[in-house]
Amino acid sequence: MDYDLSRDLALHEKFTILMVGFLIGLFVQDVGLVVMGVVVVVVGACWFLKKKWRGAISNGWMIALVGVLLGCLRLFVSDIVLEDDVRLLAGQEAVVRGCISEEVDVREAKVKYTVTQLCVFEGDVCVDRGGRILLDANRYPVFKYGDVVEVHGELVVPENFEGFDYQRYLARYRVYSIMSKPRIEKVGEGCGGKFFEKIFKFKGVLEGRLVEIFPEPSASLMAGLLFGSRKGIPQELMEDFNETGLTHIVAISGYNITLVIVVVFGLFGFLSRKVRVVAAVIFVAVFVILVGASSAVVRAGIMGVIALFAMYFGRRGEVFISIVFAAFVMNLVNPRIAVVDVGFQLSFLATLGLVYVSPLLESAGGVFGKFIKKVPVAFLIRENLLMTLSAQAFALPVILKSFGRISLICPIANIFVLPFVPFAMICGFFAVVLSFVPGGVWLSEIFAFAGYVILDLVFFFIGFFADLSRML
């Protein structure tokens, strides 16, 4: 049937098309001027054409082009450097006072701090400056979130290395200036938010308890699975993760949020689907707070909650608009997210997979359908498997591109390792929680032992496939 060009789209359809165009525009900034020219020409042509053709504008093409233009302009505006921006001091020695305003990133041999609320000393006067500075500092001493620090060092522009676009990576955090090995002096405290200060402190307590319960490297890997922390993971193990394309399991993203949802659905399998959705929303919110509520984790949590509400109401059409709207708002605030932030991409794709792929897998026929029907329904094993596969269906290309080489080993390693991850997270979670409960230590030890055995299997498969990949 021919499509009616004169049909006017509903308001929500127009807005959805505009938002999709905006997101596309973020990826085509380099041809923004071309897009602008096309928009001007099309607008002018449609305006002077006969009235019956003006309906084509409302049917999407014009709206999409305007959205693309707005996306280009938003990214362009974000690149404008104001005259008080600290990045203009690149190449100069400076004394800067500022606030440690993000979670402290403690690594094996160094610590990274993000400093904002800047002022730069010009003689005895401290002049306010905009922007952010990343401090690549010595391992000791370690300062904490909310400390006011005075930093002495050279401000430099981040340099790319070994094929890695470090400048682009830091740009997603709005960081354009760094100081390497600066001299840092604490001159105050309490400049951060009280809520996040308590959250980061609580997270540190939980990570400390993990170290007490699990031996290394199991403790560090469990901290990575539960909190996205990589600070204690040995370099050799991280190289194996990179080789097998499994780095994503220790980087909090849409995949980790999906795992939380899968675990909750499994634990509360005796309840109705709607009650499980509500429980999963609560657990996702708690998980986001426990892992530090960074911007990437919050974005992943929002995407996961949207997918859950889609399951609750059973309306896939509306949820697509919700997903696009969430992505639109996030990128309106920070237009670097969609293009650079792998965590956002994984969250977005995993959510789409949960909403759209899961029903297809449930009704699949052929060999796959026969295989699925043989998977036990007890303890929601089949449902959890379908949810995990659904999330991976869309996210796997990004995982392979961002975390490892595209080879046959990567998807095979994912198939063997990923099923163990939810069970490891369950064991680690209960081992830590029960260790704080009076009389629950023996239960904590049981979960810790089970978690240790599962992680030992994970280590085995990762090492095996990493060695196989190197041989190939």
N, C-alpha and C positions, 0 to 999 in steps of 0.2 A: 504494500500500500504506500502511495506517495506521502511524503511528509509535508505537512502544511506549513509553509514558510511564514505564513501570516499569523500562525498561532502564537499567542503571547504566553511566555513561560510564567509559572507562578513565582512569587517573590523569593521563596526559599530555593527554587531551582536557579534563579539568577544569581543569588548570593553564593550558592555552592560553586557555580561555574566561575564566578569572580575569584573565590578563594583558591580553587584549583589552579586558575591562571596565575594567581599571585605566587603560589608555591613553585610553579614552573618557571616563572620569571626570575626566581632566586638562582636558578641553575643556568640562566642564559644572559647574565649581566653583561658579558663581553660583547654580545650583539644587541645590547639595549638600544643603541641609537637606531639600528635597523628596525627593531620592533617599533620604536617610537614613530619612525617614518611611515611604517605600514599602517599603524593605528590612525595617524593623521589622514592618510590617503583614504582609508576605508571609511572613516567618519565622514569626511567630505563627500565622498562618492555616494554613500547611503543617504546622506541628508538631501542631496539634490536629485536623487532618483525618484521614481514614482512612489507614491505613498504605499502601494501594495508590497513593494520590496523592503520597506523599512521594517517590516516584521522580522526580516532575517536578522536584524540587529538583536531583537529581544530573544531570538532563538539560540543565542549562545556565542556565536563567533565573535561578535563585537565585544561582548562582555568578557570573553576569555582573553582577547587581545588587551583590553584595558587592564585586566588582572595581571597579565604578563608584564605590562608596562609598570604597574604599581610595584610589582616584585623587584623589577630592575631598579626602580627609583629608590626603594627602601634600602636595598643593599648599597646603592651608590651613596645615599645619605650617611649610612653607617661608616663609610670610609672617609668622610670628611674629618679632618684633623683641626680642632679648635686651637686658638693661639695660646691657650694656657695648658695644653696637653703635655704631659711629662715626656711623651715620646720625642718631642722636639729637642730634648736635651741629649739625644743619643750621641754617644762618643765622648761625653763629658764626665769628669769626676764630679760627684755630687754627694751632698749630705742631705738625706731625706728622712722625714719623720712621717710615720703612718701607722695604720692599724692592720693587724693580721686578721683579715675578715673572711677567710675561708678555712675549711678544715685543713690542719697541718698534714702534709704528705711526707711521712717518715719512710725513707728507703733504707736499704742495707748500709750504704756508705755515705748518704747525704740526706738533707731535709729540704723540702720546697715549701716556701711561704708565699701566699698572695697578699699583697699589701695595698690597701686603698686609703681614702681620706688623707691624701698626700699633701705635704707642704715641703718645699725645697728651700734650704737655707741659702740666702744671698747676704753674706756677711753675718750680721747678728739678727737679721730679720728672716722669718720663715714665711715664704710666699706660697699660698695655696695653689695646687696644681690638680688638674683632672687626670683621669686615667688610672691604670693599675700597673704594678710592678711585680714580677715574679722573681723571688730571691732563690737562687740555687746555692744553698748554704752548706757549711760543714755539718757533719753528723751530730756534733755536740758543741755547745749546749742546745737543748731543744726548747723552743718557746711554744706558747700555746695560743689557741684562738682567743681573740680579744685583747692580746697584749699590744701596748703602744711601743713601737720600736724606733730607734734612730739608727739609720743605716748609712754606712760609708762605703762607696764603691763607684765603679764606672757603669753608667747606663749604656746598654748596647741593644741593638736590634737583634732578635733571635735569628740564628743562622740555621739553614737547612743542612741535613747531613744524611749520607748514605741512602739517597733516594727518598728520604722522608721529609715531607713539607712541614717542618716544625713551626714556621711562621703561621701557616694556615691552621695548624692544630691549635696553637695558642690563641689565635684570633677568635675561635668559638667561645673562649672565656673572656674575650675583650682584653687580652693581654698583648701588648706590643713592645714592651720594654722589659729587659731582664738585668739582673746583677749576678755575676758569678763570684762565689767565695767572698761576699761582702763582710765587713766588720759590723756586727749587730750588737746593739746595746738596748736593753729594756729600760724604758723611761716612764712606763705607766701601764695600766691595765683597765679592763672593763669597758673597752670601746666597742665590743661586739654585742650582739643581741643575747639577752639572758637565756632565752629559749634554746638557741643553738649551742650556747656554752654548756648548758646542762646535758643536751643531747650528745655532744662530742665527748664529754666527760663520761657519760654512761656507756657510750660505745667503747671507750678505752677500757673501762672495767670489764666489759664482756670479752673483749679481745684478750685481756690479761688472764681471764679465767680459762679461755680456750688454751692458752699456752700451758697452764697448769694441768689441764685435763689430758691433752693430746701431746704425744711426742712430735718432734720435728721430723720430716717436713709436713706431717699430717696437720699439725696445728695451724701452720701458715696457709695451707690449702683450704682448710675448713674456714678460716677467717676470710679467705678470698671468696668462697662460695656464699657465706652468710652476709659478709659486710663489704665485699668488693675490695678488700685490702690485699695489696701485693707486697707489703714491705718486708716480709720474712721469707718469701718464696725463693729458694736458691736459684741462681742464674742458670744452672744446668737444667733444672726442671722447667723454667720459663722458656728455654730454648726448645725443649721437647714440646711444650704447649704450642709454640709458634710453628714448629715443624709439622704438627698434626692438625693445625687449624682449630685448636680448642681453647685459645686464649679467652674467648668470649665468656667462658663459664666463670672466670674470676674477674670479670668486668661487669659491674651492676648495669643491667640494661633491660630491655623488654623481655629477653629470654629469662632472666632471673625472676622478674615479676610473674612471667608465665609459670615458672616452676612453683612459686608460692601459691598460685591459683590451683595448679594441679595437685599439690600436696594437700591443700585445704579441702578440695573436692574429695580426695581420697580418705582423709581423716573423718569427714562428716558425711560419708556415703550413706549412712542410715537415715539422713534427713532429706526433706524434699529439695528439689533443684533450686527453688527460689530462696529457701533458707540458706542453702550452701553458698549461693551468690552473695547474700548479705554477709555471711561469715567471711567469705573471701575478700570482700571490700574492706572489712574491718582489719583483717590480717595484712592486706596490702598497705593500708594506711600505717599500721604499726611497723611493718617492715621498712617502709620509706623513712620513718622517723629513726628507727634503730640504726640504719646504715648511714645516717648523717644528713638526710634530706637535701643532698646536693641537687643542683638544677637538673642534672641528667637523670637522677633517680626519681625526682618529682615528675619529670616528663614521662618516664617509663610507667610510673604509678598511675598517672592520669590516663594514659592509653589503656592500661590494664583494667582500670575501673570502667572505662567506656565500653570495653568488650564485655565486661561482666553485666553491665546494665542492658546491653543488647541481648544477652542470654536471658536476663530476667524478664524483659518485656517481649522478647521474641520478635523484634522488628529490625531486620538487617538493613532496610532502606534508610531508616532514620539514623541508625548508628553510623553509617557512612558519612552522613552530614556532620555528626558529632565528632568523628575522627578528624575530618578535614577542618572543622572549626577549631578543634584543639590545636592542630598543627599550625593553622593560620595565626591564631593568637600568640602561640609560642614564638613563631618566626617574625611576627610583627614587633615583638619586644626585642628579640635577638635574631636578626636575619641570617646569622651564620649557622644556625642549628641544622637546618635541613641539608645543607650542602656538606658540612664538615663533621657534624656530630654523629658518629656511628651509633652511639647509644640511642639517639632519637630515631635513626633509620631502623634499627632493630625493633624498637618499641612500636613504631608505626606499622612495620610489616608484620610483626608477630600478632598485633591486634587484628589486622586485616585477615591474617590466616585463621585466627580463632573464630572470627565471625563468618567468613565465607568458605573456607576450605573444610572446616570440621563437618558441616552437613553433607558435603560431597563425599567425604571419606566414609561417613556412617552408612551412606546408601550405595557405596561403590560395589561393582560386580567384578566378575573375572577372577583371576588368581588372587589379587589383593583382597577382594571382597571375601573370598573363601578363607584367606589367612586371618582376616580380622574377625570373622565369625568363630574361629577356633581359639581366639584369645579369651581367657576367662573373664567373665563379667564380675565375679566376686571381687570385693574390695575395690571396685571401680577400676580394675586394671585396664580393661578395654577402653573405657572412657578417658582415662589418663593418657594412655598411649595415643589415642586419636587427637587429644588436645595438644600433646607434645609434637606430634607429626604435623598438625595443622599450623602451629606457630613456626615450625622449622621450614615448612614448604615455601613460604615467602622470604624468610629471613636468611636462608642458607646462602644465597648468592652474595649478600652483603658480608656474612660471616667469612666466607671464603676469600672475598676480595680484601677485606680489612685486616684479617687476623692470620692469614696463612696463604700458602700457594694454592693455586687451583689445580688439584691433582686428584687422582682416584683415592688416594690415602685419606684425604680430608673427610669426605662424606662417610667413608667406611669407619674411620676412627670415631666420628660423631655417633654413628649407629651403635657401636660397641660401648662407648663411654657414657653417653648422655643418659641412658636408662638408670645408671647408678647414682646420678647426681641428686635427684629428688630424695632418695632414701638416705644419702649421706647428709643432706641438709636437715632432714627430719631428726636423724640421730644426733647431729651436732647441736641443733636447737634445743632438744630436750635434755641433752647432756649438760648444757650450760645452765638452762633454767632450773633444772632439778638440783644442781649443785648449790643453789642459793636457798633451797627449801630445807628446813630442819627435818632430818630423818629421811631425806630423799637422796642422800649421797650414794647409797647402794644402787638405786635406780639410775642415777647419773652415770655410775661406772658401767652399768650394763649397756646403756645407750652409747657411751664413749667407746666401749670395746667393739660394738657392732659398727659404729662409724669408722673406727680404725680399720677393721677388716674390709669394709667397702672401699675406703680410700686406698687401701693396699691393692685392691683389684684395679682401681682407676690408675694408680701408678704403673702397674704391670702393663695395662693396655696402652697407656701413653708412651711408655718406654719402648714397647714392642713396635708400635706403629711409627714412632719417630725413627727408630733404627731401620725399619723397612723403607720409610720414605727416603732416608739418606742413601740407602743402597740403590734405590731406583733413580 
